[in-house]
Amino acid sequence: LGLLATHALWSFYGGQRREIMYWMGLMGGMSAYNYGTCTHYTGGLMLGESAVVGVCPLSYRNQTDKFFTVEPQTGRVKCHGTQYYATSNSSKKEYYYDAVLDWMDEYVRRLEVGYYRIGLLTTGNGSIGILHYPHSPVTTSRCVTRGIECCAMAILSPWSHGFRFVYSIQLRLLSEGEDGYEDPQSRGFDTCQLKSRHWRIRLDDDGDNIQRVDGDGVVGLYPLMREGSHRVGGIEYENNATFSYQSCTNEGVSFGGHMLFVPGSVDIPTGSAFPVHLAPFPLQDNPEYMY
């Protein structure tokens, strides 16, 4: 009984071809440093005694350990090799015969409402796909400081090696007409450049245990921001105002802090450095759905 919903899906769509590029996985993905995944929807493939619903043997840098399996007896969708289920994590039902359909239905809903969006899965190679970073008032933080918008969110990644959460931070200098925009005279600069980061990771609900992370740049980069574009490492990104980078952390319940920016540039400053705030965003250890 547990596999009837799975067979119903396969009767409509038998899965993606194995030879397609890794970032074209139907279920989307993410990346950070040398780890990345993009989940492909397969049909009829078996792994041990469980039918595979979503499988990711086609992720880059030899990361081939991400699988979603179906428990034949209960119908639950399992994150293979971990303690997590991909759906109904908060439910105590004994049987989940419709779990696969529910999993797919929720995924479609998230795409329709913009919870998951299209973007670069990896930096610099044109690998545009569906990103797993969640966009919602609950999961995403947004803060604007002197016209610089900082948005951030994180996902649980139990398949990763050495860390549990992958987070994405997106920076841009807002343009006229956008919420929080300040003109150059009001904010005090035409361009500005990131100099250093100062993260504060709350490790418990009480907020008594804080991990501090301080360093130059972000992942070795020092983006220079302009209205409508940005520059990183000497490369100009015209018509792309957003600098986005991904990193990881192994523990915590929330993540926040600030970055220091310099008006003008680090080499030729036109004013004093100022903090751009990163509003705290949650590190969810037990999400109801996983993809």
Secondary structure as the mmCIF struct_conf table of DSSP 4:
data_model
#
loop_
_struct_conf.conf_type_id
_struct_conf.id
_struct_conf.beg_label_comp_id
_struct_conf.beg_label_asym_id
_struct_conf.beg_label_seq_id
_struct_conf.end_label_comp_id
_struct_conf.end_label_asym_id
_struct_conf.end_label_seq_id
TURN_TY1_P TURN_TY1_P1 GLY A 2 LEU A 3
HELX_RH_AL_P HELX_RH_AL_P1 LEU A 4 PHE A 12
TURN_TY1_P TURN_TY1_P2 ARG A 18 GLU A 19
BEND BEND1 ILE A 20 ILE A 20
HELX_RH_3T_P HELX_RH_3T_P1 TYR A 22 MET A 24
TURN_TY1_P TURN_TY1_P3 LEU A 26 MET A 27
STRN STRN1 GLY A 29 ALA A 32
TURN_TY1_P TURN_TY1_P4 TYR A 33 ASN A 34
STRN STRN2 TYR A 35 CYS A 38
HELX_LH_PP_P HELX_LH_PP_P1 THR A 39 THR A 39
STRN STRN3 HIS A 40 TYR A 41
BEND BEND2 GLY A 43 GLY A 44
STRN STRN4 MET A 46 LEU A 47
TURN_TY1_P TURN_TY1_P5 GLY A 48 GLU A 49
STRN STRN5 SER A 50 CYS A 56
BEND BEND3 PRO A 57 PRO A 57
BEND BEND4 TYR A 60 TYR A 60
TURN_TY1_P TURN_TY1_P6 ARG A 61 ASN A 62
STRN STRN6 LYS A 66 VAL A 70
TURN_TY1_P TURN_TY1_P7 PRO A 72 THR A 74
STRN STRN7 VAL A 77 CYS A 79
TURN_TY1_P TURN_TY1_P8 HIS A 80 GLY A 81
BEND BEND5 THR A 82 GLN A 83
STRN STRN8 TYR A 85 TYR A 85
BEND BEND6 ALA A 86 THR A 87
TURN_TY1_P TURN_TY1_P9 ASN A 89 SER A 90
BEND BEND7 GLU A 94 GLU A 94
TURN_TY1_P TURN_TY1_P10 TYR A 97 ASP A 98
HELX_RH_AL_P HELX_RH_AL_P2 ALA A 99 VAL A 113
TURN_TY1_P TURN_TY1_P11 GLY A 114 GLY A 114
BEND BEND8 TYR A 115 TYR A 116
STRN STRN9 ARG A 117 LEU A 120
BEND BEND9 LEU A 121 ASN A 125
STRN STRN10 ILE A 128 LEU A 131
BEND BEND10 SER A 136 SER A 136
TURN_TY1_P TURN_TY1_P12 PRO A 137 THR A 139
STRN STRN11 SER A 141 THR A 145
TURN_TY1_P TURN_TY1_P13 ARG A 146 GLY A 147
STRN STRN12 ILE A 148 LEU A 156
TURN_TY1_P TURN_TY1_P14 PRO A 158 TRP A 159
BEND BEND11 SER A 160 GLY A 162
BEND BEND12 ARG A 164 ARG A 164
STRN STRN13 PHE A 165 LEU A 173
TURN_TY1_P TURN_TY1_P15 GLU A 176 GLY A 177
BEND BEND13 GLU A 178 GLU A 178
TURN_TY1_P TURN_TY1_P16 ASP A 179 GLY A 180
HELX_RH_AL_P HELX_RH_AL_P3 PRO A 184 ARG A 187
TURN_TY1_P TURN_TY1_P17 GLY A 188 GLY A 188
BEND BEND14 ASP A 190 ASP A 190
STRN STRN14 CYS A 192 ARG A 202
BEND BEND15 ASP A 204 ASP A 204
TURN_TY1_P TURN_TY1_P18 ASP A 205 ASP A 206
BEND BEND16 GLY A 207 GLY A 207
STRN STRN15 ILE A 210 ASP A 216
BEND BEND17 GLY A 217 GLY A 217
STRN STRN16 VAL A 218 VAL A 218
TURN_TY1_P TURN_TY1_P19 VAL A 219 GLY A 220
STRN STRN17 LEU A 221 LEU A 221
STRN STRN18 LEU A 224 ARG A 226
STRN STRN19 GLU A 227 GLU A 227
TURN_TY1_P TURN_TY1_P20 GLY A 228 GLY A 228
STRN STRN20 SER A 229 VAL A 232
TURN_TY1_P TURN_TY1_P21 GLY A 233 GLY A 234
STRN STRN21 ILE A 235 TYR A 237
TURN_TY1_P TURN_TY1_P22 GLU A 238 ASN A 239
STRN STRN22 PHE A 243 THR A 249
BEND BEND18 ASN A 250 ASN A 250
BEND BEND19 VAL A 253 VAL A 253
STRN STRN23 SER A 254 PRO A 263
STRN STRN24 GLY A 264 GLY A 264
BEND BEND20 VAL A 266 ILE A 268
STRN STRN25 PRO A 269 PRO A 269
BEND BEND21 THR A 270 GLY A 271
STRN STRN26 PHE A 274 PRO A 282
BEND BEND22 ASP A 285 ASN A 286
BEND BEND23 GLU A 288 GLU A 288
#
